[in-house]
Amino acid sequence: MTTEHDGVLESSGILAHKTFWLAVGFGLFALIGFVVPVPMSLVEVAEERGYHKAMAEKGLSDSPRETAWKAKLVIAITIMVIVFFATDAMPIGAAALTIPFFGYVFGLDGPRPSDIAKNFFSDAAFFILGVLALGYAVAEVGLHSRIAALILGRAYGFRRPIFTLTIVMAMLSSFISAHALAAFLAPVMAAVYYGSVKAAQQKGTIQGHDRELAKMLMIALTYAMNVGGTGSPVAGGRNAIMMEYFSDYGVPMSFARWMMYGFPMVPVLGLFVAFYVMWMFNPKVRDLTPGIEAIKEELRRKGPMSYGEKVMAGIMALLLVLWIVPEAVGMETRLGIGGPALLALLLPPLFRVVDWERMLRGIAWDAWFVYLGAMGLGAFMKYTGAAYWIADTFIDVLETFGMNQGLALWIPLSLLSGTITNFMSDGATTALLGPIALNMGLLSGNAAEPWASGLAVAFSTSFAHFLIIGTPNNVIIYGLGRYPDTGERILHPADFVRYGLPIWLISLAVMWVLTFAIVFSVVGFPEGLLKTAEAFVDGG
């Protein structure tokens, strides 16, 4: 529960007791990490799946039990961090930094400090930093107003802009980097919000901020972009990984075939996101037309694009080309996604469109720390065997209840991958669960396998809604979504838990009904798919 006093949002009720939640978080860490016995099944996974051997070679473990204990420790760290994120018990950046700290203390990967540090810094780290800088620079020169006019220029009232936003963003995110779109559009939504609220204040219908409206727009934006990840193979690394797995099993899938299965639910999910935010939020301001019109009027006064806007538009276009084209044509590039993103830091000061010192102050560093922490946590879960043990335990439960074929298999697999992806990157989740899911599909004997089980895993990893660390989209919207007049953040980490869990379940349910039950049946699967994969696997 929250209350507002003099424009400042304050926690009330049980969430206001930060010291209590700090004690709960650290207490759970100590209990799970040092009191709860190490499960024998975790010891078996460490020994039989090679996790102990890998850690022993690094000098990190003397026995499978010690490896299993470290995996249990990673689970304890995960639970502790979730408590901190959900309750704001400490600043979110500081909470994320507890992950590398405990990684150093307990030697979770490598005997040298640099072995720990490498898990928290990668190509993706530069990408997120560049995107945060890009979002600041776009807003600083005012280009976000032109983007808003382009997308929402013909949408008036309250419902129509929301539906336009969620459906268009979901479909765009199937083909264009959703992370880049998040950086461009977070300031746009803040501008639309502010213009609408100012118009309401002038009419005397509202005083102060309408925080429900601000949160509604940001939540609608990030969740619409999340659900667009099912639409095509270029929508994310998770999809590319699954496509590679299909090839490894001798049943490659074409770009068009993927879209036949995945894209039909994208606009539908965008529609559900719109209905969801209108159901969950009750803003005082019910007309976004003034905000949209204010932006258009500002653009009319400004006239043609300024030098700064042209430069930033060129930088945006360049980045999109460097991000999209190599992936779309299947071409490897040494630039990755982090290399082009660094241009967002280098080019604006070079062309003198933003001040370097101001840009450094404007970057949401704590949002960046959150993503670094998420990458490290995912690496620890993977290397210690914690993630595999969770998946293996879940699959044992499925087999116990005979849930190993068709919908009875696809639904639990999507639940598992949809849950894990909120704690690890979508690519890592797909890489971990993909081989397990495809093998389970083959063993089921269903004619739709192994494609159906693989798609169930890949599609559900797009629904990283309920933890801020689940996807860069959440991190970027959190970092860049600020009230234009005060600079205060619009969203809090706990908002992702509060609003994310229901839409996570809704997204999964839509996929189960629309995709698993209808699209899979209507589109169908190639004749002999299962036999081809079985023969390929049997042939080594």
Order of alpha helices (4+ residues) and beta strands (2+ residues): beta-beta-alpha-alpha-alpha-alpha-alpha-alpha-alpha-alpha-alpha-alpha-alpha-alpha-alpha-alpha-alpha-alpha-alpha-alpha-alpha-alpha-alpha-alpha-alpha-alpha-alpha-alpha-alpha-alpha
